[in-house]
Amino acid sequence: METLWQDVRYGLRMLGRTPGFTAVAVLTLALGIGANSAIFSVVYSVLLRPLPYPEPDRLAQVTRSYTGGGSPSVSVLKFHYWRDHNQVFERLAAYDILGAGFNLTGGSEPERVRGIRVSADFFPVLGVNPLLGRGFSREEDVPGGPKAAVVSHGLWQRRFGGDPALVGRAVHIGGEPHVVIGVMPPGFRFAPEADVWRALQLAPDLNDANYLGVIGRLKPGQTIEGAKAALAPLVQQLREQHPAFMSRTENIRATGLREQIVGDARPALLMLAGAVGFVLLIACANVANLLLARAAARSQEIAVRVALGAGRGRLVRQLLTESMVLALTGGALGILLARWGLPALLAFSPGNIPRLGEITLDTRALGFTLLVSLATGIVFGLVPALAASRPHLADSIKAASARRSRVTASRLLVVAETAMALVLLIGAALLIQSFARLRAIDPGFDPRRVLTMQMSLTGSQYQTTAQVSGFQRLVLDRLEAVPGVEAAATVTNLPLEPGPDLTFQIEGRAESRTGEDSGGAQYRAASAHYFRAIGIPLRRGRYFTETDTASSTPALIINEAMARRYWPGQDPIGGRITIGRSVGRMFLDSTRQIVGVVGDTRELGLDRPAPPAMFVPHTQVPDQITLLANRVIPTSWVIKTRVEPLSLTAAVQREVLGVDREHPAANVRSLEQVVGDSTARQNFNMLLLGVFAALAVALSAVGIYGVMSCSVSQRQHEIGIRMALGARRGGILNMVVAQGMLLALAGVGLGLAGAFGLTRLLATLLFGVRPADPATFAAVAALLAAVALAACYLPARRATRVDPLVALRYE
């Protein structure tokens, strides 16, 4: 330890004598280590950290599956059957998979809060008890049971001032008093996020929809694989009991809850982790090059130490100690950069990253940073230490050999970092192209100057279609009277956001095995001005009008995708279909006549083709569908404006409250923000990889410049002789540039080969561009070659200014 302390003190003195070198090396390492620490915090929190529940490995999500796909939602009947007949789960619990939210009233201002309905076993399955009070009992989770609620710790603090007497007190939720029976502990989270939980209070129904999520806690000793096998017979049993209720292709599947929550975020996060790892390796290569150059300047010192009896092992240990001091200092500064950068990173991140609220720079991140710093010190310090400690440095022949060895190692490092920079740059370019093409897609509507908002229409006054449409008509009349508003409308849900789909049968067609007589499509209930408000074009027929009421002929508008699929080469106007006949009486609708065909809209996302979609007048929706829709999804509003849409937020909210004080409008956004939110994750991936690629290119350029600059300094004598013998400045310039470009082009060639293989891992993140797009590869290679040329040109210009007399006199 005493010898180690001596090495550390000596290393600090040596680094202090070259503050410029030390500052550049530490800053380079800090950038690489800090970026890795920040991304590690994200990757660990999302992918690796155990879920914040007791024994999280025993938690599973139970879903339906089909050939080639699946669905996370199930019906009440299926949930009850699985709960009562399975042998592998201690408990199963259900919850609203979307969550319409609830309206809190009775205070100074009404407020719409996030909220879902859950079964009585929801909190016990997760293994989390309320901080105050209790969870739901089985008696409260039956139709007509007591109205009870559990609230989050955040809502308890914010709206109720942390009053412990809230438990047992009634609050108004959806216009009705609910007794608060519990307050959850701080930090409790579950997707979908909620501030209020209410009991499901649903009975099994053969005609119910699939709209519940199901989670379960495995019995001790059971595994996910075992659960899959044990659940399979339940499908056949339920199919035998209710053959019309279970599809022949439908099965049951159990997935680890963490795996289900992470979903499709895993590939992007692993890609970012790999990219930031490349940045650190490039930083290590740069610092190694700096140490190799510094070793040349310290050759006399090393020779003296060898002459005095220092062994090679002692020299290597001393030089590695200096490297470790650099690495640990860079790591400490990297932690500071990560502490500053992580909040900025999360601020730019899309809100749909799973477990976003759990991301912190904790002790594991600090431990990771320490390990990375130590490994980094060894990685960038070992080669220079071995090269500098070569024995018999006093011998001129050995010194020349050592110098050649250092030059070779330095050039290999430049080739490696150029190759890694090219791989990152190509990946970033592919994502940029993908994002640009995604945003260039025509969504099928005009998002400009459109304000959107959502409401939770709950309570006894909104149980029927007549009640809901009457309220909507009053609000729409007031909204369209607001100065600056052109049109206002309601719709089941906004484009690009998940919504319901229903089956239908076409009248007048004989049943066929090909499915030409029936199908499925996205289902939307919309008011008369919806299509005009968001600019969906009419292709044939007519839009809805105010005369499409509950007493008029049931009308239907379909999109072109539905017309092409089910009426190819025909005019569907006048055709008649029945919606929901094969689902059950809850969804059974009147036979409707197609009155219009509108343009296609990207209902499911910009990266997915427009699906078949059908629209019904909001005044003609069956009561049972209205009741279910109000329960599980919020009502959306769209308002076409003549001015900047968000400037009308206050006026719009005031008009809504003027009709019903207990139902405020919330989640107010422009339709352009809705479109932006739909591509937020792709934008985030592109932004981060672009930043890492730019950093890698900058470090690579600095590395090339440093190597060529050092080469020019070491070859001043040779250059002086060449110029004394008549070499022209242009020839010297070309010679130095050619040597540097040879390294860069070798790195470009190696990087192209690596990118050809590695970019295939980006396939799931790309849209409209191939992983091995030749134009992208060529353009990026040319760009990096141009950067390398600029990095070579500056030292080459300096070489042309060498004075032959000065160079010869020095020798």
Secondary structure, 3 states (H helix, E strand, C coil): CHHHHHHHHHHHHHHHHCHHHHHHHHHHHHHHHHHHHHHHHHHHHHHHCCCCCCCHHHEEEEEEEECCEEECCECHHHHHHHHHHCCCEEEEEEEECCCCCEEEECCCCCEEECEEEECCCHHHHHCCCCCEECCCCHHHCCCCCCCEEEECHHHHHHHHCCCHHHCCCEEEECCEEEEEEEECCCCCCCCCCCCEEEECCCCCCCCCCCCEEEEEEECCCCCHHHHHHHHHHHHHHHHHHCCCCCCCCCEEEEEEHHHHHHCCHHHHHHHHHHHHHHHHHHHHHHHHHHHHHHHHHCHHHHHHHHHCCCCHHHHHHHHHHHHHHHHHHHHHHHHHHHHHHHHHHHHHCCCCCCCHHHCCCCHHHHHHHHHHHHHHHHHHHHHHHHHHCCCCCCCHHHHHHHHHHHHHHHHHHHHHHHHHHHHHHHHHHHHHHHHHHHHHCCCCCCCCCEEEEEECCCCHHHCCHHHHHHHHHHHHHHHHCCCCEEEEEEECCCCCCCCCEEEEEECCCCCCCCCCCEEEEEEEEECCCHHHHHCCCEEEECCCCCCCCCCCCCEEEEEHHHHHHHCCCCCCCCCEEEECCCCCCCCCCCEEEEEEEECCCCCCCCCCCCCCEEEEEHHHCCHHHHHHHHHHCCEEEEEEECCCHHHHHHHHHHHHHHHCCCCCCEEEEEHHHHHHHHCHHHHHHHHHHHHHHHHHHHHHHHHHHHHHHHHHHHCHHHHHHHHHCCCCHHHHHHHHHHHHHHHHHHHHHHHHHHHHHHHHHHHHHCCCCCCCCHHHHHHHHHHHHHHHHHHHHHHHHHHCCCCHHHHHHHC
